[in-house]
Every structure is written in structure tokens, then in C-alpha cells.
């Protein structure tokens, strides 16, 4: 599974939170509330430094027992420290645990164990910015495991292949095409679903009998996100050059154009995402 820096995760968190589809969170809350629970068990896949935790804890009107899963212990340690530092500012009735797990090779026992620790509590399986890194086969298995545990599933910010950059440049479409090709290379789970991940996940959960709801959660980045924009276009240029070295000159020229626009405050970037809830 790919590694991400704490700096990158911190940069993207405000954009992530601003983009999320609140209507789908409400649908998840309503589905969990049908159990009239005093407590909800939440398992966060690829939790990173805890951005999903910070977003959802104040929006779930229940007591919560969270298990954060990630393959990177550094990120889990950061998530735990962030939670501890929140102190009295953190919502009451929320406990947080973590476990180092390589989701590409897990046996789902940690998911089952989390559910068994509070057998009367409904289970919410959640993730942010994960599904496009995984394979279709992995999504099929996840849906089956969630159904077996009668879990509600809420997945945020899955990349869908859409990239719009302003001001325009002749190589915009070339970069989008190459980035999407790179998105479908192996990220540790096998052939990645990439831009097809939302459709693949929706199909997998639908076949398991879930009602599936989708909503847009696009990033809309302007002058308030210059550092994030720069990291984003740098990463896109590297990914594009990786899959098409022959286009290196065009990619470099595109990157210079985008960097100048970011520096002078005229750059606007929209990155396509979708959120999905399965109930």
C-alpha cells in the first residue's frame, strides 16, 4: 500500500472536510439510529493521521468506539497524539484505539473483533480517499464482509478521474489521461480500480443487497489552497512522466505553466471525487 507523508495529509485535510457530502453522513446516521444505540463501533480503514475521525466524531450523535487501521505506524501514532492533544475539546463519549494493519493483505479479523467487542452496537465501516487505490476484487470482498457483519459503510473522497485546471493549457487533457492511467497501476492491492472505484464499490455493495447512495465531493481549490495545489500538480507531473517518459518535455512545460499560475494567484483546480454510503 502506498505511503503518504504527514505534511501531505495535513495539507489536504481542510479541502477534504470542505468537500464532503454531508447528506450522506445524515443517511448513515439515520441508518445507525434505527438500532437505537447508546454506542456505535466505528472502524476507519487507512485512517492516516485521523482526518476522518476528526470529521465524523462531532457528526455522529452517539457514543463511539473507534478503531483506526493503517499500515503506517507513524501515521497512527500521529493520529493518537492529535486525539490526546485535543483533550477537553474532543467530543465526550468517544474512545479511540488503533492497530497497524496492511489492508492489502489483511484477513478481516480486526474488523470482526471490533464488532464482537460490542455485539449490541451497530458497526460503521468508513474510509476516506482509499477506494481508488484498491482493486475491484478487494472491493467485492469488503462488501461481502460488511454484509456478513451487517455494517453500514461510508466512504468519502474517492477520486473519479475528473481534473479541471484553469487557466487552460494545451496539455491539460494529456496530463489528466496520464494521471488516470497511473491511478490504475498497482498501489499494493493489485490492479487499482482508480477512476472506476466508485462504480465498482457501488456495484459490489448493491450485489450484497445494500441500498447505495452517491454524491459529489469535488475539491474546488483556489488561492486559499496554493500549497495544496502545488503539491498536487507536482505529484501529477511525476505520475504522468512515470507512465509516459516520451511526454517528459510537454509535462515539464505544463508544470511550469501551472506553477506560475499558482504563484500569481490565478490557478483554479477542480478534482473530481464522490462519496458513497451503503445501508
WOLINJO-V536793 format. One record per backbone hydrogen bond with DSSP energy under -1.0 kcal/mol. NH is the residue of the N-H (numbers start at 0). CO is the residue of the C=O. E is the energy in kcal/mol with one decimal. If there is no record, write none. Layout:
# WOLINJO-V536793
{{NH,CO,E} {NH,CO,E}}
This chain:
# WOLINJO-V536793
{{8,4,-2.1} {9,5,-2.2} {10,6,-2.2} {11,7,-2.1} {12,8,-1.2} {15,11,-2.7} {16,12,-2.7} {17,13,-2.1} {18,14,-1.6} {19,15,-1.2} {21,19,-1.1} {24,20,-1.1} {25,21,-2.1} {26,22,-1.8} {27,23,-2.2} {28,24,-2.6} {29,25,-2.5} {30,26,-2.1} {31,27,-2.4} {32,28,-2.7} {33,29,-1.0} {34,31,-1.7} {35,32,-2.4} {39,62,-2.6} {40,121,-2.6} {41,64,-2.7} {42,123,-2.6} {43,66,-2.5} {44,125,-2.9} {46,68,-2.8} {49,46,-2.2} {53,49,-2.4} {54,50,-2.0} {55,51,-2.7} {56,52,-2.3} {58,55,-1.8} {59,55,-1.1} {61,59,-1.8} {62,37,-1.6} {63,92,-2.7} {64,39,-2.5} {65,94,-3.2} {66,41,-2.4} {67,96,-2.9} {68,43,-2.6} {69,98,-1.4} {75,71,-1.8} {76,72,-2.7} {77,73,-1.9} {78,74,-2.5} {79,75,-2.5} {80,76,-2.5} {81,77,-2.8} {82,78,-2.1} {83,79,-2.5} {84,80,-2.7} {85,81,-1.3} {88,85,-2.4} {89,86,-1.6} {94,63,-2.5} {96,65,-2.2} {98,67,-2.5} {100,69,-1.9} {102,100,-1.0} {104,101,-2.1} {111,107,-2.1} {112,108,-3.1} {113,109,-1.9} {114,110,-1.7} {115,111,-2.2} {116,112,-1.7} {120,117,-2.0} {123,40,-3.1} {124,151,-2.9} {125,42,-2.7} {126,153,-1.5} {128,155,-2.7} {132,129,-2.4} {133,130,-1.3} {138,134,-2.1} {139,135,-2.2} {140,136,-2.1} {141,137,-2.5} {142,138,-2.4} {143,139,-1.9} {144,140,-2.4} {145,141,-2.6} {146,142,-2.3} {147,143,-2.1} {148,144,-1.4} {149,146,-1.2} {150,145,-2.6} {151,122,-2.7} {152,277,-2.3} {153,124,-2.4} {154,275,-3.2} {155,126,-2.8} {157,273,-2.4} {159,271,-2.1} {163,269,-2.4} {165,267,-2.8} {171,168,-2.1} {174,170,-2.6} {175,171,-2.3} {176,172,-2.6} {177,173,-2.5} {178,174,-2.9} {179,175,-2.3} {180,176,-1.7} {181,177,-2.4} {182,178,-2.3} {184,181,-2.0} {192,133,-3.7} {193,131,-1.8} {195,192,-2.3} {196,193,-2.1} {199,195,-2.3} {200,196,-3.1} {201,197,-2.8} {202,198,-2.3} {203,199,-2.3} {204,200,-2.6} {205,201,-2.2} {206,202,-2.2} {208,205,-1.8} {209,204,-2.4} {212,276,-2.6} {214,274,-2.0} {216,272,-2.1} {218,270,-2.3} {220,268,-3.2} {224,221,-1.9} {228,224,-2.9} {229,225,-2.4} {230,226,-2.2} {231,227,-2.5} {232,228,-2.8} {233,229,-2.2} {234,230,-2.2} {235,231,-2.5} {236,232,-2.5} {237,233,-2.0} {238,234,-2.5} {239,235,-2.9} {240,236,-2.3} {241,237,-1.8} {242,238,-1.6} {243,239,-1.6} {246,243,-1.9} {247,244,-1.8} {250,246,-2.5} {251,247,-2.5} {252,248,-2.2} {253,249,-2.2} {254,250,-2.6} {255,251,-2.2} {256,252,-2.1} {257,253,-2.6} {258,254,-2.7} {259,255,-2.1} {260,256,-1.9} {261,257,-2.4} {262,258,-2.6} {263,259,-2.1} {265,260,-1.8} {266,260,-1.3} {267,165,-2.7} {268,220,-2.0} {269,163,-2.6} {270,218,-1.7} {271,161,-3.1} {273,157,-1.7} {274,214,-3.1} {275,154,-3.0} {276,212,-2.4} {277,152,-2.9} {278,210,-2.4}}
